[in-house]
């Protein structure tokens, strides 16, 4: 069975920096897909917190980019989560 490989020390350090509650929450951690993801957005990835639409949509864009980059890969479409009605 395939598992998820453990994070490298560099990846752990990057995650700790991005999720540092004492650092400025408005700091942009990633800017891609015409979206800015701030530390405040990423803090929703901590345990016992609600996911926010910005993080979900950013992840969908990353998945779409990955699917689009696979030659003869599957056709994928990820809709914007703001279209969902709860």
C-alpha positions as CSV (number, residue, x, y, z in Angstrom):
1,X,0.0,0.0,0.0
2,X,1.2,3.5,-0.8
3,X,1.4,6.0,2.0
4,X,2.2,9.6,2.3
5,X,5.9,10.2,2.7
6,X,6.9,12.1,5.9
7,X,7.8,15.7,5.5
8,X,11.4,16.6,5.2
9,X,13.0,18.9,7.8
10,X,12.9,21.8,5.3
11,X,9.1,21.2,4.7
12,X,8.4,21.0,8.4
13,X,10.3,24.3,8.9
14,X,8.3,25.9,6.1
15,X,5.0,24.7,7.6
16,X,6.0,26.0,11.1
17,X,6.8,29.4,9.6
18,X,3.5,29.5,7.6
19,X,1.4,28.5,10.6
20,X,3.2,30.7,13.2
21,X,0.4,32.5,15.1
22,X,2.7,35.1,16.4
23,X,3.8,36.3,12.9
24,X,1.8,38.9,10.9
25,X,-1.4,37.3,9.8
26,X,-1.7,39.5,6.7
27,X,1.7,38.2,5.3
28,X,1.2,36.7,1.9
29,X,2.6,33.1,2.0
30,X,1.8,32.2,-1.6
31,X,0.7,34.2,-4.7
32,X,-0.4,32.2,-7.6
33,X,-3.5,31.7,-9.8
34,X,-4.3,35.4,-9.4
35,X,-4.8,34.6,-5.7
36,X,-2.9,35.6,-2.6
37,X,-2.9,33.2,0.3
38,X,-2.1,34.8,3.6
39,X,-0.9,33.3,6.9
40,X,-4.4,34.0,8.2
41,X,-5.9,31.9,5.4
42,X,-3.5,29.0,6.2
43,X,-4.3,29.0,9.9
44,X,-7.5,27.3,9.0
45,X,-5.3,24.2,8.4
46,X,-4.6,23.8,12.1
47,X,-6.6,21.2,14.1
48,X,-10.1,22.0,15.2
49,X,-10.6,24.9,12.8
50,X,-12.9,25.4,9.8
51,X,-11.4,25.4,6.3
52,X,-12.0,28.6,4.4
53,X,-12.9,29.0,0.7
54,X,-9.7,30.7,-0.2
55,X,-7.6,27.7,0.8
56,X,-10.0,25.2,-0.8
57,X,-10.1,27.2,-4.1
58,X,-6.3,27.5,-4.1
59,X,-6.0,23.7,-3.6
60,X,-8.5,23.1,-6.5
61,X,-6.3,25.4,-8.7
62,X,-3.2,23.4,-7.8
63,X,-5.0,20.1,-8.6
64,X,-6.3,21.6,-11.9
65,X,-2.7,22.6,-12.8
66,X,-1.5,19.1,-12.0
67,X,-4.2,17.5,-14.1
68,X,-3.6,19.8,-17.0
69,X,0.1,19.0,-16.9
70,X,-0.3,15.2,-17.4
71,X,0.0,14.2,-21.0
72,X,-2.9,12.0,-22.0
73,X,-4.1,12.3,-18.4
74,X,-7.7,12.4,-17.2
75,X,-9.9,15.3,-17.9
76,X,-10.5,17.2,-14.7
77,X,-12.5,20.2,-13.7
78,X,-12.6,21.8,-10.2
79,X,-15.3,24.4,-9.6
80,X,-14.9,27.4,-7.5
81,X,-16.2,26.6,-4.0
82,X,-18.1,29.9,-3.9
83,X,-20.7,28.3,-6.2
84,X,-21.6,25.8,-3.5
85,X,-24.7,26.6,-1.4
86,X,-24.8,25.4,2.1
